[in-house]
Amino acid sequence: MASSKLDRIGTIYTRVTALLRTGAMKEENTPIWYDVYKAFPPTLEPRYSRRPPPKEIQRILYEEDEIRAKLHKEIALPAVNLKSNKVSHTQIFLTVYNSLIQGGLTKEKAYDQALDSYKIIFNQEKYVLTKEPRKEDQLTNSN
């Protein structure tokens, strides 16, 4: 099916202006944004052919993310139901970890103690707490 290239010519503002001028669109059917655009036009016209300015994308990585990654590497956690209001296993672990950090422990000791208490709590629920080592991990450990 052939597509039209007319949407690449001009802007939505110029097209609506042309529709109003020719009578193809009635004044009472003018979009709400039209008057705002007319009163406050953008500094750079939003054209199809204009490329966005190059911008460096910042990587956002929090300390909490590193702890989560380490936890998920060591323990097979159950799936999380996003529609549920239950607190996830990871969030329980992070709560214990943060309370130990605030208690004055080092990060390594706090992680180990939080992991031990996590295992005690959830062994009662019979969750599998060890993952099978992945093939990539076996390759890196054997070298």
N, C-alpha and C positions, 0 to 999 in steps of 0.2 A: 504494500500500500504506500503510495507516495505521500510524503508529509509536506506541510507548508513551511516555508522558511520565513514567512511574514512575521512570526513572533520574534524573530531576531532583528527585525527592522524597527527602530524607534523604541520607545519605552511604553509601559502601560499607560503612563500619563498622556503621552502624545496620541496614543490610540484612542483613549477615552475622549480626549479633546476633539479629535477628528470625528468621532461618533456623535458627539454633542453638536458640533458645528454643522454636520450634514443632516442632522435630524434623525439619524438612525437610533439614537438613544434620547429619550425624553428627559427634560430637566429634572422632573420628580424622581427619575430612576438613577440619578447621579450617585455614585458610591460615596459613602461617608468619608472615606479617606481623601477624596478628590479636593475638597475645599482646604483641608489641612495641608496637603501637598502643595496646593497653589499658594497658600499663605506662607509656608515654611519650606521652600524647595531645598533639596539636599545640595551640599557643596559640590559633590561629584555626582553626575547624573548616572543612575543605575542602568547601564547599558549591558547588553549581552556580550559584546565584544571586549569590554574592559575586564582585564585580569585583576584578581585581588592582589593587594600588595604583598610581597614576600614577608612572612612573619615566622620567627622561630617559635616552634611549639615547645613549651616548657613541659618537662617531665615532672609530674606530681607524684611523689612517692613519700609516704609518711612512715615513721618508725613503726607504727602499728601494722602496716602492710608487710614489713620485713618479718615481724614476729608471726603474723598469720601464715606467711609463706613457709616459715620454718616449722610451724605447728602442722600444717597440712602435709608437709613432706614426711613427717615422722608418724603421723596418726591418720588412719582412715576414718574420717568423720562421716556421720550420716548426712544424707541429702537435706537441704534446707527448703522448707515450704515457705515461699515468700508471701503467701496469703495468710499465713498463720501469725498469731500475735505472740507465739512462744519465743523466748530468747534462744538464740542459736548456741550451739556448743562452743563455737569460736568466741562468741561474745562472753560466755561464762568464763572461758579460759582467760580472755583479755582483762576481765574484771578482777580476777584473782591475781593476775600478773601485775596489773597497775597498782593494786593495793599493796603488794609486796614491794614494788618499787618505791612507793610512797613511804613504806616502813623503813627504808634505808638500805635495802639490799642492792647488790650490784645486778646488772642486767642478766648475767649468766646464771647467778644463783637464784634470782627471782624466776627466771624461765624454768630452771630445773625443779624448783619447789612447786611452781604452778602446774607443771606437767605431772609431777608426782601426785598432787592433790586431785588433779583432773582425772588421772587414771584410777585413783581410789573411788572417786565419785561415780564414774561411768563404768567401771568394771561391774558394779552391782546391776547395771542395766544391760550387761552382756553385749556391749558394743565391741567390735573388732578394733583393737587399738594398735595393731601393727600392720603396715602395708607390706606387700611383697616388694622387694627392691625392683625398681624399674631397670630395664636393660641398659639405659644410658648410665645409671648409677653404678651398675655392675662393671661396665666398661671403664669408668673413671676410677673406681676403687681398685681394680685389678692391675692398673698401670703403676 
